[in-house]
Amino acid sequence: MGYQKLGLNTGHRKAMLRNMVTSLIKEKRIQTTETRAKEVKSIAEKMVTLAKQGDLAARRQALAYMYDEEVVRDLFDKVGPKYADRPGGYTRIIKVGHRRGDAAPMVILELV
């Protein structure tokens, strides 16, 4: 259907999503709002699928999106082979309650 605008202008939204995907691959789990997690989840799944392909073209596509070269190396060397037999569903969203300030629903997004 499309994507959520998340109340941000285009450049800010794209930069935030790139940063969150990079952080998710690096840290293996992040805590964020439910809406942001749903947006990040779809992109992270695509990055893991690229890592499963493992070829140079896929590596360059991942490098073009993610900020940290070390994280891309880790993605292709460790994360991709880990999910080689799995046909999708590489991430999990766990609800953890509401944020104190504005009662936004908070979740933990993690790699399975």
VENWO-V326852 format. One record per pair of residues at least 24 apart in sequence whose C-alpha atoms are under 8 Angstrom apart, sorted by sequence separation. I is the first residue (numbers start at 1). J is the second residue. D is the distance in whole Angstrom. If there is no record, write none. Layout:
I	J	D
I	J	D
This chain:
51	75	6
52	76	7
51	76	5
54	80	8
48	75	7
53	80	8
51	79	7
52	80	5
6	35	8
51	80	5
52	81	6
6	36	7
50	80	8
51	81	8
4	35	8
48	79	7
49	80	7
52	83	7
48	80	6
52	84	6
4	39	7
48	83	8
3	39	7
49	88	8
48	90	7
45	88	7
22	66	6
45	89	7
21	66	7
22	67	7
26	71	6
45	90	6
22	68	7
25	71	7
45	91	7
18	65	7
19	66	7
44	91	8
18	66	6
19	67	7
26	74	8
18	67	7
22	71	7
25	75	7
41	91	7
37	93	7
34	95	8
41	109	8
37	107	7
33	104	7
34	105	6
37	108	8
33	105	6
34	106	6
37	109	6
33	106	4
34	107	6
32	106	6
33	107	6
31	106	7
32	107	6
31	107	6
32	108	6
31	108	4
32	109	7
30	108	6
31	109	6
29	108	7
30	109	5
29	109	6
30	110	6
29	110	4
28	110	6
29	111	6
28	111	6
24	109	8
24	110	7
25	111	8
24	111	8
